[in-house]
Amino acid sequence: MNSNRLIPYIFQKTIALFLVLLFIGSCAVNPVTGRKELMFLSEEDELRWGDSMYPGALWGEVGGGGIYHDPPLENYLTSIVKRLNSVSHRPNLPVSFVIQNSSLPNAWAIPGHVAITRGLLAELENEAEFAFVMGHEMGHVAARHSARHYTSQVLLGGLLAGTDIALSGKDGSDLLLGLGAVGSTLLLLKFSRDDELEADRLGVEYMVRAGYRPEEAVNAHRRLQLAVKNYLTRVGKKSRGGDFLSELFSTHPRTEVRLEEIKKILPGKLKRQLRGDGISRARFIRMTARLREVDRAYHPYDRALVALEKNDLDEAERLVRKAIRMNSRQAPFYSLLGNIGLKRKRYGSAENSFRKALSLDREYQPAYEGLGIVYFMRGDYETSLRHLEKSLSLFPDNPVSSYYAGLSYYHLGNYRKAVRYLRNFEQAAPRHKEIHGYLGITYEKLGEYNSAYREYSHQVQVDPYSEMGMFARERLNVLKPLVKGR
């Protein structure tokens, strides 16, 4: 093709791709605004996406922790969530509620699921505050904020890919087939400031429809601000300078801005019929009393986690044993003891601690992972895999369990399965010091020399002078004639 006609041709192909995407996407009516919006996710797609992201939200995102179990409290709070859902803009959507066993003050929602952390719940003082927090999170789902961001990512990815498709002469089918992968990192995404303000307005609307006093939304915001401050003080972190909570809230409008916006809409919200006094403080305090007591035992545990990060094992053990003296029924406390045992290479002690954690909570994922690592270190790869597979059934995208599962299959000579798990880990940690070397060896064992050559090349780029790096360079010299000669 004449070079003078190349640019218009590329432009035409890009626009054509864009129009194809528009055609494939459907214009859905936003349940909140009533306006038509381009959406690449149907309601069924949203729910499937939410279900697929849920384990990562529960175990792997900021805070992790799994579920805090207290059936009477869960039933009580679930009834409030169900009532909020019934008066939302999407009452037909199913919703499950959990208390996430994390000290981080946070709440989140994805289609089909909503959660509040133990750390934030312990700071709230009445039902109305809880209703606003849950209403805010459910507002994100009602307004389809995550679906809108997904669609934007798809369009952006498609437009950026347009030139490559035009130059390569492809018809775009590979791109369209791969669009489902776009947005996998949107879990608990940082919504825009406009999204947050809209969710605030919806939170107020839903709490009022459910019979609560809207002015408690202001108090809920102040509780969150205080909870964050208390948590950071407790673990010795600052609220500025790139820490994880600053990152988490970086797109949220300042508290003062949000409070002013809420205050503007309060006068028109005061005429609704209230449930009782519209606050229900006494019942809320009574129902959350046990959680508050348990939460206090997590204060030294939280500091123990920080000490472990600093590799101060003696201080970490001192603090977690203090937590156990305050409450001996918490699986995370014993799992942390197990991790300290792993660091000290005291595998018998570590195993006992992980098993104690599982005796308290049979679904505590980190304890299965810990046992898997214990048996891996002992060279018992089959037993290791039994525990690691259970860990991955609870948290499928867990990179640490994927890593040790991959290496276990590698040592057992099952290279096909080893590749699957090692690849999962590599996607989460592409700069790991040895992962590309292990992948190179595994691909080479499978006779996939092009893939092996690629991975050895990556290994040399990441860490060329380590033992694995030097081995990779040797294998590159051996494989080069095979790969380049094809």
TARAQUI-V287119 format. One record per residue. N is the residue number from 1. D_LAST is the distance of its C-alpha to the last C-alpha in Angstrom with 2 decimals. Layout:
BEGIN
[[N/D_LAST] [N/D_LAST]]
END
This chain:
BEGIN
[[1/28.60] [2/31.29] [3/31.02] [4/34.71] [5/34.10] [6/31.10] [7/33.26] [8/35.61] [9/32.74] [10/31.23] [11/34.75] [12/35.38] [13/32.25] [14/33.22] [15/36.76] [16/35.61] [17/33.63] [18/36.72] [19/38.92] [20/36.69] [21/37.01] [22/40.74] [23/40.97] [24/39.13] [25/41.29] [26/44.94] [27/47.96] [28/49.87] [29/53.38] [30/53.59] [31/56.15] [32/57.77] [33/57.96] [34/58.13] [35/55.76] [36/52.70] [37/49.40] [38/45.79] [39/44.36] [40/40.97] [41/42.40] [42/45.00] [43/47.63] [44/45.87] [45/42.60] [46/44.58] [47/45.99] [48/42.66] [49/41.22] [50/44.31] [51/44.03] [52/40.39] [53/41.26] [54/44.51] [55/43.38] [56/41.66] [57/44.81] [58/46.98] [59/45.11] [60/42.56] [61/43.91] [62/46.58] [63/49.07] [64/47.45] [65/50.02] [66/49.93] [67/53.20] [68/56.69] [69/58.71] [70/62.33] [71/62.99] [72/66.36] [73/65.01] [74/61.83] [75/63.99] [76/66.33] [77/63.68] [78/61.71] [79/64.88] [80/64.98] [81/61.32] [82/61.91] [83/64.94] [84/63.02] [85/60.29] [86/62.96] [87/64.28] [88/60.92] [89/59.38] [90/57.03] [91/59.29] [92/57.24] [93/54.30] [94/54.34] [95/54.52] [96/54.44] [97/55.92] [98/55.32] [99/56.56] [100/53.59] [101/54.47] [102/53.70] [103/56.11] [104/54.34] [105/56.61] [106/54.47] [107/54.29] [108/51.52] [109/50.89] [110/47.93] [111/48.47] [112/50.30] [113/50.95] [114/53.21] [115/53.93] [116/56.14] [117/55.80] [118/58.52] [119/58.89] [120/59.78] [121/61.86] [122/63.98] [123/64.94] [124/66.07] [125/69.74] [126/70.26] [127/68.82] [128/68.84] [129/66.57] [130/64.16] [131/64.39] [132/63.46] [133/60.41] [134/59.18] [135/60.17] [136/58.20] [137/55.00] [138/55.57] [139/56.17] [140/52.55] [141/51.54] [142/54.35] [143/53.32] [144/49.66] [145/48.61] [146/45.38] [147/44.49] [148/45.21] [149/42.95] [150/40.17] [151/40.57] [152/40.56] [153/37.31] [154/35.68] [155/36.99] [156/35.95] [157/32.41] [158/32.24] [159/33.63] [160/31.38] [161/28.34] [162/29.74] [163/28.34] [164/24.74] [165/25.16] [166/26.76] [167/24.12] [168/21.21] [169/23.18] [170/23.24] [171/26.52] [172/27.16] [173/27.08] [174/24.58] [175/26.93] [176/29.99] [177/28.68] [178/28.03] [179/31.46] [180/32.93] [181/31.27] [182/33.12] [183/36.30] [184/35.43] [185/36.89] [186/40.09] [187/41.88] [188/45.19] [189/44.10] [190/46.46] [191/48.29] [192/49.56] [193/53.12] [194/54.25] [195/52.78] [196/54.70] [197/57.93] [198/57.57] [199/56.98] [200/60.12] [201/62.13] [202/60.87] [203/61.64] [204/65.20] [205/65.45] [206/64.35] [207/66.56] [208/69.51] [209/68.86] [210/68.74] [211/72.15] [212/71.44] [213/72.91] [214/70.42] [215/71.70] [216/70.09] [217/66.72] [218/67.86] [219/68.67] [220/65.31] [221/63.53] [222/65.77] [223/65.11] [224/61.35] [225/61.85] [226/64.10] [227/61.77] [228/58.88] [229/61.21] [230/62.54] [231/59.13] [232/57.80] [233/61.01] [234/60.81] [235/57.32] [236/57.93] [237/55.53] [238/56.32] [239/56.15] [240/54.48] [241/51.62] [242/48.45] [243/49.42] [244/48.08] [245/51.25] [246/51.33] [247/47.74] [248/48.77] [249/51.72] [250/50.44] [251/50.39] [252/53.67] [253/56.62] [254/59.15] [255/61.66] [256/64.47] [257/62.78] [258/62.15] [259/65.69] [260/67.16] [261/65.17] [262/66.36] [263/69.95] [264/69.91] [265/69.35] [266/71.66] [267/74.96] [268/73.80] [269/72.60] [270/75.81] [271/77.57] [272/75.48] [273/77.09] [274/76.34] [275/75.63] [276/78.42] [277/78.52] [278/75.00] [279/73.74] [280/74.29] [281/74.17] [282/76.18] [283/74.07] [284/70.80] [285/72.00] [286/73.21] [287/70.00] [288/67.76] [289/70.05] [290/68.05] [291/64.77] [292/66.42] [293/67.59] [294/64.16] [295/62.60] [296/64.83] [297/63.39] [298/59.93] [299/61.15] [300/60.79] [301/57.58] [302/56.08] [303/57.07] [304/55.61] [305/52.20] [306/52.48] [307/53.53] [308/50.54] [309/48.21] [310/49.92] [311/49.52] [312/53.31] [313/53.40] [314/57.14] [315/58.06] [316/55.67] [317/57.23] [318/60.74] [319/60.20] [320/58.55] [321/61.33] [322/63.80] [323/62.13] [324/62.41] [325/66.11] [326/66.56] [327/64.72] [328/63.36] [329/61.82] [330/58.72] [331/55.34] [332/53.57] [333/56.01] [334/55.07] [335/51.34] [336/51.72] [337/53.55] [338/50.62] [339/48.21] [340/50.58] [341/50.54] [342/46.74] [343/46.88] [344/49.41] [345/47.40] [346/50.46] [347/48.61] [348/51.73] [349/53.55] [350/50.58] [351/50.29] [352/54.01] [353/53.84] [354/50.95] [355/52.79] [356/55.94] [357/54.13] [358/52.98] [359/56.52] [360/57.61] [361/54.78] [362/52.61] [363/50.12] [364/49.68] [365/45.92] [366/45.83] [367/47.71] [368/45.13] [369/42.43] [370/44.62] [371/45.14] [372/41.42] [373/40.91] [374/43.88] [375/42.47] [376/38.98] [377/40.65] [378/42.47] [379/39.29] [380/40.46] [381/37.30] [382/38.49] [383/41.73] [384/39.93] [385/37.80] [386/40.95] [387/42.37] [388/39.21] [389/38.60] [390/42.21] [391/41.68] [392/38.70] [393/40.73] [394/43.24] [395/40.84] [396/37.38] [397/35.78] [398/37.22] [399/34.62] [400/36.45] [401/36.74] [402/33.09] [403/32.14] [404/34.30] [405/33.40] [406/29.70] [407/30.48] [408/32.84] [409/30.27] [410/27.86] [411/30.60] [412/31.35] [413/27.79] [414/27.39] [415/24.08] [416/23.67] [417/27.05] [418/26.49] [419/23.61] [420/25.94] [421/28.73] [422/26.89] [423/25.17] [424/28.70] [425/29.90] [426/27.09] [427/28.00] [428/31.56] [429/30.94] [430/27.69] [431/29.25] [432/30.14] [433/29.79] [434/27.72] [435/26.37] [436/22.82] [437/22.71] [438/23.96] [439/21.47] [440/18.62] [441/20.18] [442/20.76] [443/17.29] [444/16.07] [445/18.90] [446/17.73] [447/14.24] [448/12.91] [449/10.79] [450/9.81] [451/13.56] [452/14.61] [453/12.96] [454/14.72] [455/17.93] [456/18.05] [457/17.74] [458/20.61] [459/22.55] [460/22.52] [461/23.76] [462/26.46] [463/27.82] [464/26.18] [465/29.08] [466/29.97] [467/29.13] [468/26.40] [469/25.12] [470/24.99] [471/23.30] [472/20.57] [473/20.09] [474/19.82] [475/17.15] [476/15.09] [477/15.29] [478/14.30] [479/11.28] [480/10.01] [481/8.36] [482/6.65] [483/5.70] [484/5.52] [485/3.79] [486/0.00]]
END
